[in-house]
Amino acid sequence: MRPTSEILAALVSRLEAVQWNASPAFHAVHRYDSNRLSEAFQELILAPHPRLALVVWTGERWEIDPASTLRRARRATLVTLVLSDRVLGSREDAATWGDATTPGVIRLKDLVIPAVTGRILANPNGIDCFPGAIEPLPILTEGAETGSAAMGRVALTIDLECHGGAIDPTPSPGPVR
């Protein structure tokens, strides 16, 4: 079974490889776990980089495989990607929708989805990721003061489920009583 850290590292690598206009789509890609969300959001708000991606581990879900005769448990690693763009001045809508000089978060989403969907780590013990909900993250600029680092920053989240890894129970030495 692949370690969670390998799954997150593969997602970071794929995001770093995403291109827009023949250059990296993101100025920075960082990994966080759910225990450091406040630090992640602080970076998101204060980052000097216009385009930023955060990879946040949000947990795991284990499911019993009903087709298995040994009651195999399969793992789904839960990850949230936070994509952000920032444009200052009279072009703030460009942070959402993009223009000739910036992709905007909607275009970033469209570039990221194919990069993180499907097999992200090869066999043996391959990992397949699939997107779930994609939602805007409006809390970043609510109440932001003019001139603050949060001005002009727009973000959205993409929930991913990364499937791979299983645990087979140790065979019992005898019947359960």
C-alpha positions, 0 to 999 in steps of 0.5 A: 500500500502506498504511503499517503505522503507519496499520493500527495507528492504525486499531486504536487508534482502534477500541479507543478507540471500544469502549463498555461501559455507555455509556462507553469500555471502556478507560481507556487504549489504547497502541501498541507494536512488538515491540522494546518488549515489555518496556516494554509489559509494564511499563506493563501491570503498573504502569498505574494504569488498571484497563482497558488495551489494548495494540496490539503490532505483531509482524511481517509475512508475505508470501505469493505469490499463486498466482492471479496471473500476475505472482507478486504478493506479498500482505502480512499484518500481524501484531498482538497485542492485549493486553486487561487489567482489574484489580479489587482486594480480594475481587472479583478474579474480576471482573477475569476474568468481570466484574460490575456495576462492571467488564466483566472481560477475557472481556467486553472480548474479546467487545466488541473482536472485532467492533470489529477484525474485517473492513474497518478501513481503506477502499479504495483499498488497504483493510485487513481484519483477522481474529482468530486465537488468543485466550489468557490471559496468566497471567504478570502476577500470578505471584509478585506481592506483596500490595499490588503494582500487579500484584495483581488484574490479569488479561490476555489476548491476541488475535492479529490478521492484517490483510490488505492491500497487495501488491507486483507485481515489475517486469516483466523486460526479457527472459527469465531465463537 
